[in-house]
Amino acid sequence: MFQTLVNAFKIKDIRKKLLYTFGMLLVIRFGSQLPVPGVNPTYLSEFFQNTIGEHMGFFNAMTGNSFENLSIFALSITPYITSSIIMQLLTIAIPKLEEMQRDGEDGRKKILEYTRYVTVALALIESIAMAVGFGGRGLLYNYNAWSVIVAVVTMTTGSALLMWIGERITEKGVGNGISIVLLFNIISSIPSDVRALYTRFLQGKNVAEGVVIAVIILAILFAMVVFVVVLNSAERRIPVQYSKKMQGRRMIGGQSSHIPLKVNTAGVIPVIFASSLMSMPVVIASFFQIDYSTVGGQILLVLSSSSWCRPEAPVYSIGLILYIALIIVFAYFYTSITFNPLEVANNMKKSGGFIPGIRPGKPTSDYLNKILNYIVFIGACGLIIVAVIPIVVSGVFNVSRISFSGTSLIIIVGVVLETVKAIESQMLVRNYKGFLND
């Protein structure tokens, strides 16, 4: 990967794109240090001091700690991500949107326009909830209509600006701009997590103990990275044979191909869905004064990942079982709306393709569905392992204030691999152009 970047910098066009991307990321980092006018930047940090868990920690990591410090980029690109997921689901449910998606580039541009509108609407709703819900409790120095309006406009505009920067990186930089912005935000939160790990495990230890503990931590992280790389790259290839047919005076067809079915077909989406659903009641309850000794308060503790795997209160780990079940459910759900075995089987049949040993049509669809159910379960189990390990470590060893999670690791590895492939493809295209020009 390092050699790829070195070679890319030797090519003028790609070097310009890389420098443009780095420049935009510096703008994001600068904006992440600018607080929203009229707010107490330490309020949220103090508020979540004892309540932050894996779910809220992940959200804070997605914003590059901007949420905790309430900068102008406090909402980050989370409204855009949520909007994209909503539009993707609506595309399956609404025939008009599905037709737009099939219309080619024009249809996709129209859907992207709708995604932008939904993003601004979601950012507006979230910023109003923040300003109104926490404003009178210390978030705003002067809680009045004007300070609320300023905070709402600033946070909404910041989220829209990040969306614009992400799209510009996609257009003029390298890779998917939104993914790169998200990656940069997560990476920028790592130093604070390293300090938290140092404070919990290494501070006060002698050199020998410190070295052993550091090696163990690094070994676990390395193993998780390797596991995520394998999980993202693994796929089941279904062989496809195309029958020969006469076209004019020539015999065409007869090629062999395959259908690549990724083991982790849904990516990180099931974990995000499960985390969002589990954390939603906890986030809503944070706007009110909750007595955790009541039944409602006990339920919230079960749903909060900060209560899971605590040796002193094992009963709250019931929420972890629910979390695991939700990941599996959403893995199957998201795969079912993004991959249609019947449609794939019909397209194969129309183009003269068939799976050796399987009859075309419904038998092919049933075969694909059977294979898909099997690998989706394996992929979901892989996601569970990556998502649960940080939660277990955090609970058993009482490691608080950690925003880095298994979800963050999946995103980092996925985006890095995707970006490296994008750079390599651009280098390959340039080499082809040079060959043709010569």
C-alpha positions as CSV (number, residue, x, y, z in Angstrom):
1,M,0.0,0.0,0.0
2,F,2.8,2.4,0.9
3,Q,4.6,1.6,-2.4
4,T,1.3,2.4,-4.2
5,L,1.2,5.9,-2.7
6,V,4.9,6.5,-3.6
7,N,4.3,5.5,-7.2
8,A,1.1,7.6,-7.3
9,F,3.0,10.7,-6.2
10,K,5.3,10.3,-9.2
11,I,2.4,10.8,-11.6
12,K,1.4,14.4,-11.9
13,D,-2.3,14.0,-12.4
14,I,-2.7,11.6,-9.5
15,R,-0.4,13.7,-7.3
16,K,-2.7,16.7,-7.8
17,K,-5.7,14.7,-6.8
18,L,-4.0,13.4,-3.7
19,L,-2.9,16.9,-2.7
20,Y,-6.4,18.2,-3.3
21,T,-7.8,15.5,-1.1
22,F,-5.2,16.2,1.7
23,G,-6.1,19.9,1.4
24,M,-9.8,19.3,1.9
25,L,-9.1,17.1,4.9
26,L,-7.1,19.9,6.5
27,V,-10.1,22.2,6.0
28,I,-12.2,19.6,7.8
29,R,-9.7,19.4,10.7
30,F,-9.6,23.1,11.0
31,G,-13.4,23.3,11.1
32,S,-13.5,20.6,13.7
33,Q,-11.7,23.0,16.1
34,L,-14.1,25.9,15.7
35,P,-16.9,25.8,18.3
36,V,-20.5,26.7,17.6
37,P,-21.1,30.3,18.7
38,G,-22.6,30.7,22.1
39,V,-22.1,27.1,23.3
40,N,-20.2,25.7,26.2
41,P,-17.8,23.3,24.4
42,T,-17.1,21.3,27.5
43,Y,-20.7,20.6,28.3
44,L,-21.2,17.4,26.2
45,S,-17.8,16.1,27.2
46,E,-18.8,16.3,30.9
47,F,-22.3,15.1,30.2
48,F,-21.1,11.9,28.5
49,Q,-18.2,11.3,30.9
50,N,-20.0,8.5,32.6
51,T,-22.6,7.5,30.0
52,I,-20.6,7.1,26.8
53,G,-20.6,3.6,25.5
54,E,-19.7,1.8,22.3
55,H,-22.7,3.3,20.4
56,M,-22.2,6.9,21.4
57,G,-18.5,6.4,21.2
58,F,-18.8,5.3,17.6
59,F,-21.0,8.3,16.8
60,N,-18.4,10.6,18.4
61,A,-15.6,8.9,16.4
62,M,-17.5,9.4,13.2
63,T,-17.5,13.1,13.9
64,G,-13.7,13.2,14.7
65,N,-14.6,14.2,18.3
66,S,-16.4,17.2,16.9
67,F,-19.6,16.1,18.5
68,E,-18.1,15.9,22.0
69,N,-16.5,19.4,21.5
70,L,-19.6,20.7,19.7
71,S,-17.7,22.3,16.8
72,I,-19.3,23.6,13.6
73,F,-18.9,20.0,12.2
74,A,-20.5,18.4,15.3
75,L,-23.0,16.4,13.2
76,S,-20.3,15.5,10.6
77,I,-21.6,13.5,7.7
78,T,-23.8,11.2,9.7
79,P,-27.0,12.9,8.3
80,Y,-25.7,12.1,4.8
81,I,-25.0,8.5,5.6
82,T,-28.4,8.1,7.2
83,S,-30.0,9.8,4.2
84,S,-28.2,7.5,1.8
85,I,-29.4,4.5,3.6
86,I,-33.0,5.8,3.7
87,M,-32.9,6.5,0.0
88,Q,-31.5,3.1,-0.7
89,L,-34.3,1.5,1.2
90,L,-36.9,3.7,-0.5
91,T,-35.5,2.8,-3.9
92,I,-36.5,-0.8,-3.2
93,A,-39.9,0.2,-1.8
94,I,-41.0,2.9,-4.2
95,P,-41.2,1.9,-7.9
96,K,-40.7,5.4,-9.1
97,L,-37.3,5.6,-7.4
98,E,-36.4,2.2,-8.6
99,E,-37.2,3.3,-12.2
100,M,-35.0,6.4,-11.7
101,Q,-32.1,4.2,-10.6
102,R,-32.4,2.1,-13.8
103,D,-32.5,5.2,-15.9
104,G,-28.7,5.4,-15.9
105,E,-26.7,8.5,-15.0
106,D,-29.6,10.9,-15.1
107,G,-31.7,8.9,-12.8
108,R,-28.8,8.5,-10.3
109,K,-28.2,12.2,-10.3
110,K,-31.8,12.8,-9.5
111,I,-31.7,10.4,-6.6
112,L,-28.4,12.1,-5.4
113,E,-30.3,15.4,-5.4
114,Y,-33.1,13.9,-3.3
115,T,-30.4,12.5,-1.0
116,R,-29.0,16.0,-0.5
117,Y,-32.4,17.4,0.4
118,V,-33.0,14.6,3.0
119,T,-29.5,15.2,4.4
120,V,-30.2,18.9,5.1
121,A,-33.6,18.0,6.6
122,L,-32.1,15.4,8.9
123,A,-29.3,17.8,9.9
124,L,-31.9,20.4,10.7
125,I,-33.9,18.0,12.9
126,E,-30.8,16.7,14.7
127,S,-29.4,20.2,15.4
128,I,-32.8,21.5,16.6
129,A,-33.0,18.4,19.0
130,M,-29.5,19.2,20.2
131,A,-30.0,23.0,20.7
132,V,-33.5,22.7,22.3
133,G,-32.9,19.4,24.3
134,F,-29.5,20.4,25.8
135,G,-29.6,24.2,25.4
136,G,-31.5,25.0,28.6
137,R,-29.3,22.5,30.6
138,G,-26.0,24.2,30.1
139,L,-25.2,23.7,26.4
140,L,-25.9,27.3,25.5
141,Y,-24.5,30.1,27.7
142,N,-27.7,32.2,27.0
143,Y,-30.7,30.0,26.3
144,N,-32.9,32.1,24.1
145,A,-34.5,32.0,20.6
146,W,-31.5,33.7,19.0
147,S,-28.9,31.4,20.4
148,V,-30.9,28.4,19.5
149,I,-31.3,29.7,15.9
150,V,-27.5,30.4,15.6
151,A,-26.6,26.9,16.9
152,V,-29.1,25.2,14.6
153,V,-28.0,27.2,11.5
154,T,-24.3,26.6,12.3
155,M,-24.6,22.9,12.8
156,T,-26.9,22.3,9.8
157,T,-24.6,24.4,7.6
158,G,-21.5,22.5,8.8
159,S,-23.1,19.2,7.9
160,A,-24.1,20.5,4.5
161,L,-20.5,21.8,4.0
162,L,-19.0,18.4,4.8
163,M,-21.3,16.8,2.3
164,W,-20.2,19.3,-0.3
165,I,-16.5,18.6,0.6
166,G,-17.1,14.9,0.3
167,E,-18.6,15.3,-3.2
168,R,-15.7,17.5,-4.3
169,I,-13.2,14.9,-3.2
170,T,-15.1,12.3,-5.2
171,E,-15.0,14.6,-8.2
172,K,-11.5,16.1,-8.0
173,G,-9.7,13.8,-5.6
174,V,-9.2,10.1,-5.2
175,G,-11.7,7.5,-3.9
176,N,-15.2,8.0,-2.5
177,G,-15.1,11.5,-0.8
178,I,-17.8,10.7,1.8
179,S,-16.0,7.5,2.9
180,I,-12.6,9.3,3.1
181,V,-14.1,12.1,5.2
182,L,-15.6,9.4,7.5
183,L,-12.2,7.6,7.6
184,F,-10.4,10.8,8.4
185,N,-12.7,11.6,11.3
186,I,-12.4,8.1,12.8
187,I,-8.6,8.2,12.5
188,S,-8.4,11.6,14.2
189,S,-10.1,10.2,17.3
190,I,-7.5,7.5,17.7
191,P,-4.9,9.5,19.7
192,S,-7.4,10.1,22.5
193,D,-8.2,6.4,22.6
194,V,-4.5,5.6,22.8
195,R,-4.2,8.0,25.8
196,A,-7.2,6.2,27.4
197,L,-5.6,2.8,26.9
198,Y,-2.3,4.1,28.3
199,T,-4.0,5.5,31.4
200,R,-5.9,2.2,32.0
201,F,-3.3,-0.4,31.2
202,L,0.2,1.1,31.2
203,Q,0.3,4.0,33.6
204,G,2.2,3.1,36.8
205,K,3.5,-0.2,35.4
206,N,7.2,-1.1,35.3
207,V,8.9,-1.4,31.9
208,A,8.6,-5.2,31.7
209,E,4.9,-5.3,32.5
210,G,4.3,-2.3,30.1
211,V,6.1,-4.0,27.2
212,V,4.1,-7.2,27.7
213,I,0.8,-5.4,27.9
214,A,1.6,-3.2,24.9
215,V,2.6,-6.3,22.8
216,I,-0.7,-8.0,23.8
217,I,-2.8,-5.0,22.8
218,L,-0.9,-4.6,19.5
219,A,-1.3,-8.3,18.8
220,I,-5.0,-8.2,19.4
221,L,-5.4,-5.1,17.1
222,F,-3.2,-6.7,14.4
223,A,-5.3,-9.9,14.6
224,M,-8.5,-7.9,14.3
225,V,-7.2,-6.0,11.3
226,V,-6.2,-9.2,9.5
227,F,-9.5,-10.7,10.3
228,V,-11.4,-7.7,8.9
229,V,-9.3,-7.7,5.7
230,V,-10.1,-11.4,5.2
231,L,-13.8,-10.8,6.0
232,N,-14.0,-7.9,3.5
233,S,-12.1,-9.8,0.8
234,A,-13.7,-13.3,1.1
235,E,-16.2,-14.3,-1.5
236,R,-17.9,-17.4,-2.8
237,R,-17.6,-17.7,-6.6
238,I,-20.5,-19.4,-8.3
239,P,-19.4,-20.8,-11.7
240,V,-21.5,-19.8,-14.7
241,Q,-21.3,-21.3,-18.2
242,Y,-22.7,-19.5,-21.3
243,S,-24.0,-21.8,-24.1
244,K,-22.8,-21.3,-27.6
245,K,-25.1,-19.9,-30.3
246,M,-25.0,-18.8,-33.9
247,Q,-25.0,-15.1,-34.7
248,G,-24.8,-14.6,-38.4
249,R,-22.0,-16.8,-39.6
250,R,-20.2,-16.9,-36.4
251,M,-20.5,-19.1,-33.3
252,I,-20.4,-16.9,-30.2
253,G,-20.7,-17.6,-26.5
254,G,-19.4,-20.6,-24.6
255,Q,-17.4,-18.6,-22.2
256,S,-17.0,-19.5,-18.5
257,S,-17.6,-16.8,-15.8
258,H,-18.6,-16.7,-12.2
259,I,-21.0,-14.8,-9.8
260,P,-18.9,-13.3,-6.9
261,L,-20.9,-13.5,-3.7
262,K,-19.1,-11.6,-0.9
263,V,-19.2,-13.2,2.5
264,N,-19.7,-9.8,4.1
265,T,-22.4,-8.9,1.6
266,A,-24.0,-6.1,3.7
267,G,-20.7,-4.5,4.8
268,V,-20.9,-2.5,8.0
269,I,-24.5,-1.6,7.5
270,P,-26.0,-4.3,9.9
271,V,-23.7,-3.1,12.7
272,I,-24.7,0.5,12.1
273,F,-28.4,-0.4,12.0
274,A,-28.2,-2.5,15.2
275,S,-26.2,0.2,17.0
276,S,-28.6,2.9,16.0
277,L,-31.7,1.0,17.1
278,M,-30.1,0.1,20.4
279,S,-28.8,3.5,21.2
280,M,-31.9,5.5,20.1
281,P,-33.9,5.0,23.3
282,V,-30.7,5.8,25.3
283,V,-30.1,9.0,23.3
284,I,-33.7,10.2,23.6
285,A,-33.7,9.4,27.4
286,S,-30.6,11.6,27.8
287,F,-32.7,14.6,27.1
288,F,-34.6,13.9,30.4
289,Q,-33.8,13.3,34.0
290,I,-33.9,9.5,34.3
291,D,-34.0,7.5,37.5
292,Y,-32.0,4.4,36.8
293,S,-33.4,2.6,39.8
294,T,-36.9,2.4,38.1
295,V,-37.9,-0.3,35.6
296,G,-37.5,2.2,32.7
297,G,-34.1,3.1,33.9
298,Q,-33.1,-0.6,34.2
299,I,-34.2,-1.2,30.6
300,L,-32.1,1.7,29.4
301,L,-29.1,0.2,31.2
302,V,-29.7,-3.1,29.4
303,L,-29.8,-1.2,26.0
304,S,-26.6,0.8,26.8
305,S,-23.4,-0.8,25.7
306,S,-21.6,0.9,28.5
307,S,-23.3,-1.5,30.9
308,W,-22.5,-4.7,29.0
309,C,-20.0,-7.3,30.2
310,R,-19.5,-5.6,33.6
311,P,-18.5,-8.4,36.1
312,E,-20.4,-6.5,38.9
313,A,-23.7,-6.4,36.9
314,P,-23.8,-9.3,34.5
315,V,-27.6,-9.1,34.1
316,Y,-27.3,-6.0,31.8
317,S,-25.4,-8.1,29.3
318,I,-28.8,-9.3,28.1
319,G,-28.6,-6.3,25.8
320,L,-25.5,-7.7,24.2
321,I,-27.5,-10.8,23.2
322,L,-30.2,-8.6,21.7
323,Y,-27.5,-6.6,19.9
324,I,-26.0,-9.8,18.3
325,A,-29.5,-10.9,17.2
326,L,-30.1,-7.6,15.6
327,I,-26.8,-7.7,13.6
328,I,-27.9,-11.1,12.2
329,V,-31.4,-9.9,11.3
330,F,-30.2,-6.8,9.6
331,A,-27.5,-8.7,7.7
332,Y,-30.2,-10.9,6.2
333,F,-32.5,-7.9,5.7
334,Y,-30.0,-5.7,4.0
335,T,-28.8,-8.5,1.8
336,S,-32.3,-9.4,0.7
337,I,-33.0,-5.8,-0.6
338,T,-29.6,-5.4,-2.4
339,F,-29.3,-8.9,-4.0
340,N,-32.2,-10.5,-5.7
341,P,-31.5,-14.2,-6.7
342,L,-34.6,-14.5,-8.9
343,E,-33.6,-11.4,-10.9
344,V,-30.0,-12.7,-11.3
345,A,-31.3,-16.1,-12.4
346,N,-33.7,-14.6,-14.9
347,N,-30.9,-12.4,-16.4
348,M,-28.6,-15.4,-16.7
349,K,-31.4,-17.4,-18.4
350,K,-32.0,-14.5,-20.9
351,S,-28.3,-14.3,-21.8
352,G,-27.9,-18.1,-22.1
353,G,-26.0,-18.6,-18.9
354,F,-26.4,-21.5,-16.4
355,I,-24.8,-22.9,-13.4
356,P,-23.3,-26.3,-14.1
357,G,-25.6,-29.0,-12.7
358,I,-28.4,-26.6,-11.9
359,R,-31.3,-26.0,-14.3
360,P,-32.0,-22.4,-15.4
361,G,-34.9,-20.4,-13.9
362,K,-36.3,-21.1,-10.4
363,P,-33.9,-24.0,-9.6
364,T,-31.0,-21.5,-10.1
365,S,-32.8,-18.9,-8.0
366,D,-33.3,-21.4,-5.2
367,Y,-29.7,-22.6,-5.4
368,L,-28.4,-19.0,-5.2
369,N,-30.7,-18.3,-2.3
370,K,-29.5,-21.3,-0.4
371,I,-25.8,-20.4,-0.9
372,L,-26.6,-16.7,0.0
373,N,-28.3,-17.7,3.3
374,Y,-25.2,-19.7,4.2
375,I,-22.6,-17.1,3.5
376,V,-24.7,-14.2,5.0
377,F,-24.7,-16.1,8.3
378,I,-20.9,-16.6,8.1
379,G,-20.5,-12.9,7.3
380,A,-22.8,-11.9,10.1
381,C,-20.8,-14.0,12.6
382,G,-17.7,-12.3,11.4
383,L,-19.2,-8.9,12.0
384,I,-20.3,-10.0,15.4
385,I,-16.8,-11.0,16.4
386,V,-15.3,-7.7,15.3
387,A,-18.1,-5.6,16.9
388,V,-18.3,-7.5,20.2
389,I,-14.6,-7.8,21.1
390,P,-14.1,-4.1,21.9
391,I,-17.3,-4.1,23.9
392,V,-16.2,-7.1,25.9
393,V,-12.8,-5.6,26.6
394,S,-14.3,-2.3,27.6
395,G,-16.7,-4.0,30.0
396,V,-14.4,-6.6,31.6
397,F,-11.5,-4.2,32.0
398,N,-13.6,-1.1,32.7
399,V,-12.0,0.9,29.9
400,S,-14.1,4.1,29.6
401,R,-13.9,6.9,27.1
402,I,-13.0,4.7,24.2
403,S,-14.6,5.8,21.0
404,F,-12.8,3.4,18.7
405,S,-14.9,0.3,18.1
406,G,-15.1,-2.8,15.9
407,T,-17.4,-0.8,13.6
408,S,-14.7,1.8,13.2
409,L,-12.1,-0.9,12.3
410,I,-14.4,-2.3,9.6
411,I,-14.9,1.1,8.1
412,I,-11.2,2.0,8.3
413,V,-10.1,-1.3,6.6
414,G,-12.9,-1.1,4.0
415,V,-12.2,2.5,3.0
416,V,-8.4,2.1,2.9
417,L,-8.7,-1.0,0.6
418,E,-11.3,0.8,-1.6
419,T,-9.1,4.0,-1.9
420,V,-6.0,2.0,-2.7
421,K,-7.9,0.1,-5.4
422,A,-9.1,3.5,-6.8
423,I,-5.5,4.8,-6.9
424,E,-4.3,1.7,-8.6
425,S,-7.0,1.8,-11.2
426,Q,-6.2,5.4,-12.0
427,M,-2.5,4.5,-12.4
428,L,-3.5,1.6,-14.6
429,V,-5.7,3.8,-16.8
430,R,-2.8,6.3,-17.2
431,N,-0.4,3.5,-18.2
432,Y,-2.9,2.3,-20.8
433,K,-3.3,5.9,-22.1
434,G,0.5,6.2,-22.3
435,F,0.7,2.9,-24.2
436,L,-2.0,4.0,-26.7
437,N,-0.4,7.4,-27.2
438,D,3.0,5.9,-27.9
